[in-house]
Amino acid sequence: MTGLIQTVLQQTLSFLLTIFTYLIPLLSSIRAVHHKDSQAYQQWLTYFLLVFLFINPIFTLLRIHNLLRLIFILYLSLPKFQGALFVYHEIVHVAMDRYEVEQRVDKHIDRVKVSIKAKMWNIAKDIGWSTLSQIGEIVSFVKGEMKYEDITHTMAATQKRNACSKKETEAMRKESSSESLLARKPSHSV
């Protein structure tokens, strides 16, 4: 009998925790956005930041009892206490200022932006050179300097080269240059 009561209590606490952790704050957030209430919007944004970035991971790691979780979630979410704003301003904000988290994050974001720009520029250059190469081959074909088989072979090699990694590309270049050296007729007679 006590096992049944304990199970019912655990399930009830779990259900209440879900309601007060997610459902009611979600509906209150929607109401704040709909009514353009900036104070409520700040409260609920801060609440969700705390819950998803700090509270849930800590509760999961420490295996805190659901009753304590429920009490803490009620403190964070109930408008009477506005615990989320208090916890954020008194703990999270102070820690972020103390350890210069914002500046560190901004530096990492700037490094990633520079890296992405460089990679995008390299991709654009590769596409540009590939396009120019193919246009040159088409012009040579139109002028009659190349046969259709040569242009399809060259285009297939270009597509293959673009799909391969750098190591494979180097190996293909060596292979194609040795093939073209063997395929050429000597310009002088023996």
C-alpha positions as CSV (number, residue, x, y, z in Angstrom):
1,M,0.0,0.0,0.0
2,T,2.8,2.4,0.9
3,G,4.5,1.7,-2.5
4,L,1.3,2.6,-4.3
5,I,0.9,5.9,-2.3
6,Q,4.6,6.7,-2.9
7,T,4.2,6.1,-6.7
8,V,1.0,8.2,-6.8
9,L,2.8,11.1,-5.0
10,Q,5.8,10.8,-7.3
11,Q,3.7,10.9,-10.4
12,T,1.6,13.8,-9.0
13,L,4.8,15.8,-8.2
14,S,6.2,15.0,-11.7
15,F,2.9,16.2,-13.3
16,L,2.9,19.4,-11.2
17,L,6.5,20.0,-12.0
18,T,5.8,19.8,-15.7
19,I,2.8,22.1,-15.4
20,F,4.6,24.8,-13.4
21,T,8.0,24.5,-15.2
22,Y,6.8,24.6,-18.8
23,L,3.1,25.0,-19.4
24,I,2.1,28.0,-17.2
25,P,5.3,29.9,-18.0
26,L,4.8,29.2,-21.7
27,L,1.2,30.6,-21.6
28,S,2.3,33.5,-19.5
29,S,5.1,34.3,-22.0
30,I,2.5,34.2,-24.9
31,R,0.3,36.6,-22.9
32,A,3.2,38.9,-22.3
33,V,4.1,39.0,-26.0
34,H,0.5,39.4,-27.0
35,H,-0.1,42.3,-24.6
36,K,3.4,43.8,-25.2
37,D,4.1,43.8,-21.5
38,S,7.9,44.4,-21.4
39,Q,8.3,43.7,-17.7
40,A,6.5,40.3,-18.0
41,Y,8.4,39.6,-21.2
42,Q,11.7,40.2,-19.3
43,Q,10.6,38.0,-16.4
44,W,9.7,35.1,-18.6
45,L,12.7,35.4,-20.9
46,T,14.9,35.4,-17.8
47,Y,13.0,32.5,-16.4
48,F,13.4,30.3,-19.5
49,L,17.1,31.2,-19.8
50,L,17.7,30.1,-16.2
51,V,15.6,27.0,-16.5
52,F,17.1,25.7,-19.7
53,L,20.7,26.8,-19.2
54,F,21.2,26.3,-15.5
55,I,18.4,24.8,-13.5
56,N,17.5,21.7,-15.5
57,P,21.2,20.7,-16.0
58,I,21.9,21.2,-12.3
59,F,18.8,19.4,-11.2
60,T,19.6,16.5,-13.5
61,L,23.2,16.2,-12.3
62,L,22.4,16.4,-8.6
63,R,19.2,14.3,-8.7
64,I,17.3,16.7,-6.5
65,H,13.9,15.5,-5.2
66,N,10.9,16.6,-7.2
67,L,9.3,18.4,-4.2
68,L,12.4,20.7,-3.9
69,R,12.4,21.2,-7.6
70,L,8.8,22.2,-7.5
71,I,9.4,24.7,-4.7
72,F,12.3,26.3,-6.5
73,I,10.4,26.5,-9.8
74,L,7.5,28.1,-8.1
75,Y,9.9,30.7,-6.5
76,L,11.3,31.4,-10.0
77,S,8.0,31.6,-11.8
78,L,5.4,33.1,-9.5
79,P,5.0,36.9,-10.3
80,K,4.7,37.6,-6.5
81,F,8.4,36.6,-6.0
82,Q,9.9,37.2,-9.4
83,G,12.7,34.8,-8.4
84,A,14.0,34.4,-11.9
85,L,14.9,38.1,-12.1
86,F,16.4,38.1,-8.6
87,V,18.6,35.0,-9.3
88,Y,19.7,36.4,-12.7
89,H,20.7,39.8,-11.4
90,E,22.2,38.7,-8.1
91,I,24.0,35.6,-9.3
92,V,24.3,35.1,-13.0
93,H,24.8,38.7,-14.0
94,V,27.4,39.3,-11.2
95,A,29.3,36.1,-12.3
96,M,29.2,37.2,-15.9
97,D,30.6,40.6,-15.1
98,R,33.2,39.2,-12.7
99,Y,34.6,36.7,-15.2
100,E,34.1,38.9,-18.3
101,V,32.0,36.2,-20.0
102,E,30.4,38.6,-22.5
103,Q,33.7,39.9,-23.7
104,R,35.1,36.3,-24.1
105,V,32.0,35.2,-26.0
106,D,32.2,38.3,-28.3
107,K,35.9,37.4,-29.0
108,H,35.0,33.9,-30.0
109,I,32.1,35.1,-32.1
110,D,34.4,37.5,-33.9
111,R,36.9,34.7,-34.6
112,V,34.2,32.5,-36.0
113,K,33.0,35.3,-38.2
114,V,36.5,35.9,-39.6
115,S,37.0,32.1,-40.1
116,I,33.6,31.8,-41.9
117,K,34.3,34.8,-44.1
118,A,37.7,33.3,-45.1
119,K,36.2,29.9,-45.9
120,M,33.3,31.5,-47.9
121,W,35.9,33.6,-49.8
122,N,37.9,30.4,-50.6
123,I,34.7,28.7,-51.8
124,A,33.8,31.6,-53.9
125,K,37.3,31.7,-55.5
126,D,37.1,28.0,-56.2
127,I,33.7,28.3,-57.8
128,G,34.9,31.3,-59.8
129,W,38.0,29.6,-61.1
130,S,36.0,26.4,-61.9
131,T,33.4,28.5,-63.8
132,L,36.1,30.3,-65.7
133,S,37.8,27.1,-66.6
134,Q,34.6,25.5,-67.9
135,I,33.8,28.7,-69.9
136,G,37.3,28.5,-71.4
137,E,36.7,24.9,-72.3
138,I,33.3,25.7,-73.9
139,V,34.9,28.6,-75.9
140,S,37.7,26.3,-77.1
141,F,35.0,23.8,-78.1
142,V,33.1,26.4,-80.0
143,K,36.2,27.6,-81.8
144,G,36.9,24.0,-82.7
145,E,40.1,23.7,-80.7
146,M,38.6,20.8,-78.5
147,K,36.5,17.8,-79.3
148,Y,33.3,17.0,-77.4
149,E,34.9,14.0,-75.7
150,D,37.8,16.2,-74.4
151,I,35.4,18.7,-72.9
152,T,33.2,16.1,-71.2
153,H,36.4,14.3,-69.9
154,T,37.7,17.7,-68.6
155,M,34.3,18.6,-67.0
156,A,34.0,15.2,-65.3
157,A,37.6,15.6,-64.0
158,T,36.7,19.1,-62.7
159,Q,33.6,17.8,-60.9
160,K,35.5,14.9,-59.5
161,R,38.3,17.3,-58.3
162,N,35.8,19.6,-56.6
163,A,34.2,16.6,-54.8
164,C,37.4,15.2,-53.4
165,S,39.4,16.3,-50.4
166,K,42.7,18.2,-50.7
167,K,44.8,15.1,-50.6
168,E,42.7,13.4,-53.3
169,T,42.9,16.5,-55.4
170,E,46.7,16.5,-55.3
171,A,46.8,12.9,-56.3
172,M,44.4,13.5,-59.2
173,R,46.5,16.5,-60.4
174,K,49.6,14.3,-60.4
175,E,47.7,11.6,-62.2
176,S,46.2,13.9,-64.9
177,S,49.5,15.7,-65.5
178,S,51.3,12.4,-66.0
179,E,48.5,11.2,-68.3
180,S,48.6,14.4,-70.4
181,L,52.4,14.1,-70.7
182,L,52.2,10.5,-71.9
183,A,49.3,11.4,-74.3
184,R,51.1,14.3,-75.9
185,K,53.1,13.7,-79.0
186,P,56.6,15.0,-79.0
187,S,56.9,18.4,-80.8
188,H,60.2,17.5,-82.2
189,S,61.0,14.5,-84.5
190,V,63.7,12.0,-83.7
